[in-house]
Every structure is written in structure tokens, then in C-alpha cells.
Amino acid sequence: MKYIIVGLGNIGKKRLNFLKKKEVIATVDPYNKDADYKKIDKIDVKSYDSVILSCPDKDKFYYLEKFLALKKNVLVEKPLVFKNSKILKGIFTKFKKKKLILYVAYNHRFEPLIKNVKKIIDRGALGKIYLCEYFYGNGTSLNVKKNLWKSKIKSGVAYDLFPHLLDLHYFLFKKKVIKILSKLNLNIENKYPDYCDYYLNIKPTINLKASYLSWKNKFSIKIVGSKGDLEMDCLSKWGRTQLIFRKRKLPSGIPSEKIIYEKKTNYIFKTEHLYFEKLIKEKLYNQDHSNFFINEVMNKIKII
Ligand SMILES: NC(=O)c1ccc[n+]([C@@H]2O[C@H](COP(=O)([O-])OP(=O)(O)OC[C@H]3O[C@@H](n4cnc5c(N)ncnc54)[C@H](O)[C@@H]3O)[C@@H](O)[C@H]2O)c1
């Protein structure tokens, strides 16, 4: 497969690093001097078949239309959200009609322990699900403040990190959102929210928390059910990840616990990339993706 990378920032560079030199025909970025080109027009259209789109969100639609016309598969960095959900549906339909893959990259799905979380839920070991709590925090408050486009996003950290949490929730449960129970947005070091805490009633109730003020990176999932609960902590890019599964003792008492660990790795992006290539090779145009769900929730909670 031959690629071009459009948007050579934080994530574009990460994707470039694990691809082989001969796989990447060119990098494009109007502002980063390390990129090969400022615009895509100068690149020979026949020299590549797929694109990694890791530019600011406001430019994604423009590029998607361009690459659709050029008949290229696209892996676009999360999120891909629009106020008008018809635009989102339209773009997926057009890619499918041209037998091209459009994949929105939510890499946390590929965390090794997420598979175990899903298995525990799917075999009904937690019983009736009561509550799902998701937290995603990093300490990038001041980086965001300096970033030309991230500092202008009015819904702040919720816009940036909630899509990851919603993608995981969709992957685990495939449930509809019903209403917002409460929301708290705090602008502490930034003009727009750098700490957000929302409760949504999706049957079960879900709590989404995201922060740019978490000086030590933190990611956690806690799911409480009638028969037990589970807690997953950390992302494997940061260190050892842990999953605790507890069986409830009735009517009360210390639950029995099983703990699984996975060591730190940086192969998640690579695993996701291989999944993208599999979609292309096997012509899997009907992916069961979370994008319509995420778009619906993001509109409902008014963070687009
Ligand atoms: N999957 C993940 O875990 C993850 C993590 C971080 C960011 N992201 C997503 O990746 C995307 C990029 O985020 P980032 O953190 O790399 O941001 P960034 O600001 O570090 O990088 C964006 C790059 O795009 C370039 N750019 C600006 N306008 C452009 C244009 N018109 N055409 C091409 N390039 C242009 C900028 O010069 C910059 O180098 C965002 O959608 C973000 O949400 C995903």
C-alpha cells in the first residue's frame, strides 16, 4: 500500500514513524517545514492509493471530498463530526459507492484489555448494567492554549476526548442516548473548557469525564452491574494496563477479584493500521462503525 500523510503534526508524525519509508510517498503540511509538500496538488495522483488524514478538524471535509474525487482510501483521525448528520451519512455513502474505505481512527479500541472488557460484558458476568464511568485526562492544558486550532474549539476538552469514550461505549454496548442528566464545564487554565463532567442517560447511565488538567495521564473505565463490576486503568502507550473484575457478594461483603495486566506497548497504532489495510484488502465497506452514534450524541450534548 502507498500512502500520503496530510497534516504532519503530533499524530501525523506518530503515524509516519511506524510506517516503512517506502510506504509513505509524501507528507503534506502547509505550516510544518519538515513536510515534503505544502499542498496535495503537486503529488502524482497515481503514486499513492491511500491517505492518512491527520489535519485540523475544520479541514477534514475539504480533503475528504478531494480524495473521494481522486478515488483514495482514507484513514482520518478522530473525530469526524458535523452539525448536520446528513453530511456525515453522505460522505460515507459516497465512499462506499466508489468502493473506497473511509475509516475514522479511534485507536483505543485496539487496547489489548478492551477485548477482555468486552468478553466480560458479553457473557453477562456483570448482570444488569447500572452505571458506566469513563475518564480520560492528560496534562496538556498549556499545549492546548498555545495550539492554533485546538485553543479555538468552544466545547474544549469534551470535543477532543469524549469521542474516544463514546466510541468505546458504542463498541461495548451499542446503546442509544436518551437524555442529558447533568453537565459541568470548567474553564480553568483555558478560554474554553479544560475539564468536563457529563452524566447521560443511555440506559444504563453513563458518566463521561475529560480533563486537560490531569498532570499524570489517566484513563479509566468502570462498569457496575447487578452481579459485579470491572475497572480498567491506563492506556498501554503510557505504561502497564490493568483490569479488575469483581464478583459481587450478596447481600454485601468483600467481592472476589480477578486482576489481569498487560505490559506497556506502542504497537496500538500499528495494530489499527493493519486493521485499516484489512478493510481495504477484503473490501469491507459495511463496517459497523460508531460515527453516526458519536455524531448524534455530540449534537445532543451540544459540543459540536
Ligand atoms: N487517535 C488519537 O489518539 C489522537 C490523538 C491526538 C490527536 N488526534 C486527532 O488527530 C488530528 C490532528 O491532531 P494533532 O494532535 O496531530 O494536531 P496538531 O496541531 O499537532 O497537528 C495538525 C497538523 O496539521 C497541520 N495543518 C494545518 N492546516 C492544515 C491543512 N489545511 N492541511 C494539512 N495540514 C494542515 C498543522 O500544521 C499541524 O502540523 C485531530 O483530528 C485530533 O483530534 C487523535
The ligand as a Tripos MOL2 file, in Angstrom:
@<TRIPOS>MOLECULE
LIG
   44    48     1     0     0
SMALL
NO_CHARGES

@<TRIPOS>ATOM
      1 N1         -6.2050    8.9990   17.9420 N.am      1 LIG1
      2 C1         -5.6640    9.7360   18.8750 C.2       1 LIG1
      3 O1         -5.3870    9.2380   19.9620 O.2       1 LIG1
      4 C2         -5.4300   11.1960   18.6130 C.ar      1 LIG1
      5 C3         -4.5530   11.9090   19.4270 C.ar      1 LIG1
      6 C4         -4.3290   13.2610   19.1300 C.ar      1 LIG1
      7 C5         -4.9690   13.8620   18.0690 C.ar      1 LIG1
      8 N2         -5.8420   13.1390   17.3030 N.ar      1 LIG1
      9 C6         -6.5510   13.7770   16.1820 C.3       1 LIG1
     10 O2         -5.6140   13.9880   15.1230 O.3       1 LIG1
     11 C7         -5.8990   15.1940   14.4240 C.3       1 LIG1
     12 C8         -4.6630   16.0800   14.4620 C.3       1 LIG1
     13 O3         -4.3440   16.3630   15.8230 O.3       1 LIG1
     14 P1         -2.8440   16.6730   16.2820 P.3       1 LIG1
     15 O4         -2.8210   16.4990   17.7540 O.co2     1 LIG1
     16 O5         -1.8750   15.9450   15.4550 O.co2     1 LIG1
     17 O6         -2.8070   18.2450   15.9570 O.3       1 LIG1
     18 P2         -1.5290   19.1230   15.5710 P.3       1 LIG1
     19 O7         -1.9670   20.5300   15.6990 O.co2     1 LIG1
     20 O8         -0.3370   18.6650   16.3460 O.co2     1 LIG1
     21 O9         -1.2890   18.7350   14.0500 O.3       1 LIG1
     22 C9         -2.0890   19.1710   12.9950 C.3       1 LIG1
     23 C10        -1.1850   19.4530   11.8130 C.3       1 LIG1
     24 O10        -1.9970   19.7890   10.7070 O.3       1 LIG1
     25 C11        -1.3580   20.8640   10.0150 C.3       1 LIG1
     26 N3         -2.3260   21.5940    9.2170 N.ar      1 LIG1
     27 C12        -2.9810   22.7520    9.4880 C.ar      1 LIG1
     28 N4         -3.7980   23.0710    8.4650 N.ar      1 LIG1
     29 C13        -3.6470   22.1110    7.5250 C.ar      1 LIG1
     30 C14        -4.1920   21.9090    6.2430 C.ar      1 LIG1
     31 N5         -5.0940   22.7460    5.7100 N.pl3     1 LIG1
     32 N6         -3.7900   20.8160    5.5460 N.ar      1 LIG1
     33 C15        -2.9000   19.9360    6.0420 C.ar      1 LIG1
     34 N7         -2.3460   20.0890    7.2710 N.ar      1 LIG1
     35 C16        -2.7080   21.1550    7.9990 C.ar      1 LIG1
     36 C17        -0.7200   21.7040   11.0990 C.3       1 LIG1
     37 O11         0.3230   22.4950   10.5830 O.3       1 LIG1
     38 C18        -0.2320   20.6420   12.0610 C.3       1 LIG1
     39 O12         1.1060   20.2640   11.7690 O.3       1 LIG1
     40 C19        -7.1100   15.8050   15.1300 C.3       1 LIG1
     41 O13        -8.2640   15.4260   14.4390 O.3       1 LIG1
     42 C20        -7.0990   15.1530   16.5000 C.3       1 LIG1
     43 O14        -8.3840   15.0660   17.0760 O.3       1 LIG1
     44 C21        -6.0580   11.8210   17.5470 C.ar      1 LIG1
@<TRIPOS>BOND
     1     1     2 1
     2     2     3 2
     3     2     4 1
     4     4     5 ar
     5     4    44 ar
     6     5     6 ar
     7     6     7 ar
     8     7     8 ar
     9     8     9 1
    10     8    44 ar
    11     9    10 1
    12     9    42 1
    13    10    11 1
    14    11    12 1
    15    11    40 1
    16    12    13 1
    17    13    14 1
    18    14    15 2
    19    14    16 1
    20    14    17 1
    21    17    18 1
    22    18    19 2
    23    18    20 1
    24    18    21 1
    25    21    22 1
    26    22    23 1
    27    23    24 1
    28    23    38 1
    29    24    25 1
    30    25    26 1
    31    25    36 1
    32    26    27 ar
    33    26    35 ar
    34    27    28 ar
    35    28    29 ar
    36    29    30 ar
    37    29    35 ar
    38    30    31 1
    39    30    32 ar
    40    32    33 ar
    41    33    34 ar
    42    34    35 ar
    43    36    37 1
    44    36    38 1
    45    38    39 1
    46    40    41 1
    47    40    42 1
    48    42    43 1
@<TRIPOS>SUBSTRUCTURE
     1 LIG1         1 GROUP 0 **** ****
